[in-house]
Amino acid sequence: MTTSESTDCCELTVCTLASGSRGNAVYISDGRTGLLVDAGLSGVEIERRLAARNLCPKNIDAILVSHEHTDHIKGVGVLSRKYSLPVYMTPKTARAVGSKLGRIDEVRHFEPGVRFRVDRLTIHPFSLSHDAADPAGFTIGRNGTSIGLATDLGVATALVKAHLRACTLLILEANHDPDLLMHGPYPWHLKQRVKGRTGHLSNSQSRELLQEVIHEGMRHVILGHLSQQNNTPDHALREVALALNGHKTRISVALQDTCGELIRVQTPAEKAP
């Protein structure tokens, strides 16, 4: 455990190391069990960003892979080999990844809808609508407190909403502003892909989703996977913050080129056996 992490066993620490079309990675820990959700930067760059927050890769216990796109798996192989980390992914994602990661000594499969544990953390994967083999979002938690991750989805289904309604912290996609997308540099077929049902959520779609799942216990929302060409942090915050509607939930934006702050979320104390 590093000096920057709390020794309080009733606290979850979250840090978005990178978020966007050029690489995604999120660090989550309860002080003993550490997870990396996706590793879409080079291994060296992920190590650098962890060090910038006084986090040690040796304290990571596993890598969870949401889907096979390069901006989510680029550093998975090298980190898995260097630190002997098991890699969790669905069987369909593993087949789609193929040999892209190089040698992985330990691949553990999960299925959307079936909970599993990594030491003290409980992970509940759920299916997303995205143009990948078997894309998954996650809720990750302990003692009834959960962190939700839902990026890379073209539509927020009832299933997605059901999983995100109880989250204390939510990492939510706000990929594009529709006007910036339609008047931007992307070719027409790519614009259609981005705004389609297997593409990415717009700022307004993200706001609508947040309006349906926000509750008094939701402490923080992090907007992620912003397009550098078709969105800005100001556009995303201005639109999605309308969903707060008096809630005291804090809202911020995860960036591509710099890692985010360490956010700590209190969890209820464990009951004595």
C-alpha positions, 0 to 999 in steps of 0.5 A: 500500500502506498502512502497516498492510499488510506489505511482505512479499510472502509474507503474506496479510492478511484483515479481515472488515469486516462479517458478518451479515444486515445486510451482509457484506464481507471484505478480502483482500490479499497486499500488492500485490493487494487484493480485496473479497469482497462489499460489503453495506454502503453505500460510505461505511460500507465506506470508514469500516471500511477506514480504521479498519484503516488500509486504503485502498480505492485499493489494492483491485483488484476486487470479488468477488460471492458472490450477489445478496442485498442484504446482499452487494451494497449498496455494490458499485456505488458502490465500483466507480464511485468506484474504477474496480473490476471486479466479478466475478460469475457470469452467473446472478448478474449476471442476478439483480442486474439494474440494482440496482447501477447502472452498472458499467463492467466486469463480469467473469464467472466460473463455479463450478469454474473458477479465475481470477486477479486479478493475483497471487491465485488464486481458485477459486469453488465452488457453495453450496446457498443460495436465490440464483441461483448462489451461490458460496464461494471459496478465495483464495490464493497460493503454496499458501496459501489463505483459504476463505470459505463462508457463506450455505449450508444444507448442506455438500456433499462439494464444499464440504468438498473445497474447504475441506480445504486452507485455512490460514484459514477464514471459516465460517458459524455462523448460528443456534442451533437452539433459539434459532431455533425459540423466537425471533421469526421467523415459521414460514416464515422459520424453515423457510427458515433451517434448510432445505437452501438456508438457513444453517448452524447452529452444530452444522452448522458444527462438523460441517463443521469437524471434517471439514476441520480439519488441522494447517495450519489456523491460524485459523477465523472464524465468520461470518454470525451471526444477531442474533436466533437466535445469540450469539457465545458460543453459536457459539464454545462449539459450534463450538470442540468441533471443535478437539479438540486442534488449535492453530487459533485461533477467533474471531467476525466481528461485524456492527457492527464490523470485525475485526482484521487477520489475517496468514497467512504463505505459502511464499516464491516459488521463483525462476524 
